[in-house]
Amino acid sequence: MAPAFVLLLIGLLLGAPIFSVLGGAGIILFWGSDQPLASLTVDHYGLVTNPSIPSIPLFTLAGYFLAEGGASRRLVRLFKALVGNLRGGPAILVAIVCAFFTSFTGASGVTILALGGLLMPVLLSAGYTERASLGLLTGAGSLGMLFPPCLPLIFYAVIASVDIKDMFLGGIGPGVLLVILTALWGISQAPKNAGTRDPFSGREVWQAFWEAKWEMLLPVVALGALFSGLATPVEAAAVTALYAFIIETFVYRDLHVIRDCPRVMAEAGVLVGGVLLIMGVALGLTRYLAFAEVPARAVTWVTATVHSKWLFLGLLNLFLIGVGMLMDVYSAIIIVVPLIVPLGKAFGIDPIHLGIIFLANLELGYLHPPVGQNLFLSSLRFNKPVSTVFVAVIPMLLVFLFGVILITYVPPMTTALPHWFGH
């Protein structure tokens, strides 16, 4: 098998797409073990026919309708009117608006591309340095990953066999924490010259709110349908997508039904299709790990070596940071989650808490070389070398790392809402 893996590594270095590398690794392992390759296609089929999967493209489509319409401009105006007069107000604006967009699009890259052109001038005009502005926007792009109904939350729930509603509730507290930490760092970087800030205007706040009122109701529609008990996750996603379609095409008229909507749907489909393709082929590796009894052996070895739950959590964070540096979040969910879930059970860790720890660490992956996608998309959007972006984002990496430590060692931040309002 070694020559085959060498060829696969050469292909990766030459630019082979990640799905072909993951799929190839699964095929090589099964071939080398004399196991039938048909199980790879069966596993992929089982993933895409999961009853919860349709909620993913529907929630993503709702986010794409927002991103392609005028929602970004209206939301920026609203939050600028609310907090723009404060010292660090533009940083608070960036954190909130980016978290809102990423939670619905499921892709921090979409947030950077859609909002970068609007938010960068706001930061620069407020006196922020170019480096601070670049680092803040690049880091804030992934802030919404823990907020419902973001894609990674749903995918984790599917793979780990956790209730989607509980994952949504569990992500709210840690998500708010990361937004607050990001805003605080942005405030610390703000210029002290008060003259750069616009005075507060109640009239502007009201006008901006009235203009953006339909988009501000989108989370209420999505979560209200889901947690009211009147709709399943798939039905709630369908209602959310329909609502976003109606307000962007017929209420605001930012999108034309014929010219724009098919294009937006196709772009959302490409994103979701790519994610499902990566996850489907990555299942081959997961199947082989189960066949080789790797999770069971890992539980035996770790429990015999590590006797403290808190030490295990610290080592888990180090491991997941490494995973985030080398693997995208969707591949990691498929390959790594089946390994850590049995370990979490062995140490008595709440499965919701384990999932949020996992995803919070993977947020760091968006900012880490070599595969941190925010680095490359920010470099593309702002026409800066990747090395420049990475230097600018180092403070945000430290902010996120501090947040991950708090999320890890303060479990009630994650578990309180699922225990109060969950099943």
JOLINNOR-V590895 format. One record per backbone hydrogen bond with DSSP energy under -1.0 kcal/mol. NH is the residue of the N-H (numbers start at 0). CO is the residue of the C=O. Records with the same first field share a line. If there is no record, write none. Layout:
NH->CO + CO
//
This chain:
4->0
5->1
6->2
7->3
8->4
9->5
10->6
11->7
12->8
13->9
14->11
15->10
20->16
21->17
22->18
23->19
24->20
25->21
26->22
27->23
28->24
29->25
30->26
31->27
32->28
33->30
34->29
39->36
41->37
42->38
43->39
44->40
45->41
46->42
47->43
48->44
49->46
52->49
54->51
55->52
57->53
58->54
59->55
60->56
61->57
62->58
63->59
64->60
65->61
66->62
67->63
68->64
73->69
74->70
75->71
76->72
77->73
78->74
79->75
80->76
81->77
82->78
83->79
85->82
88->85
91->87
92->88
93->89
94->90
95->91
96->92
97->93
98->94
99->95
100->96
101->97
102->98
104->100
105->101
110->106
111->107
112->108
113->109
114->110
115->111
118->114
119->115
122->118
123->119
124->120
125->121
126->123
127->122
132->128
133->129
134->130
135->131
136->132
137->133
138->134
139->135
141->138
142->139
144->141
146->143
149->146
153->149
154->150
155->151
156->152
157->153
158->154
159->155
161->156
166->162
167->163
168->164
169->165
170->166
174->170
175->171
176->172
177->173
178->174
179->175
180->176
181->177
182->178
183->179
184->180
185->181
186->182
187->183
188->184
189->186
195->192
196->193
204->200
205->201
206->202
207->203
208->204
209->205
210->206
211->207
215->211
216->212
217->214
220->216
221->217
222->218
223->219
224->220
225->221
226->222
227->223
235->231
236->232
237->233
238->234
239->235
240->236
241->237
242->238
243->239
244->240
245->241
246->242
247->243
248->244
249->245
250->245
251->246
253->247
254->247
259->255
260->255
263->259
264->260
265->261
266->262
267->263
268->264
269->265
270->266
271->267
272->268
273->269
274->270
275->271
276->272
277->273
278->274
279->275
280->276
281->277
283->280
285->281
286->282
287->283
288->284
289->285
290->286
291->287
292->289
293->288
296->292
297->293
298->294
299->295
300->296
301->297
302->298
303->299
304->300
305->301
311->307
312->308
313->309
314->310
315->311
316->312
317->313
318->314
319->315
320->316
321->317
322->318
323->319
324->320
326->322
331->327
332->328
333->329
334->330
335->331
336->331
338->335
339->335
340->336
343->339
344->340
345->341
346->342
347->344
348->343
353->349
354->350
355->351
356->352
357->353
358->354
359->355
360->356
361->357
362->358
366->363
370->324
371->367
373->365
374->371
375->371
376->372
377->373
378->374
379->375
380->376
381->377
383->378
388->384
389->385
390->386
391->387
392->388
396->392
397->393
398->394
399->395
400->396
401->397
402->398
403->399
404->400
405->401
406->402
407->403
408->404
409->405
412->409
413->410
414->410
415->411
418->414
419->415
420->416
421->417
//
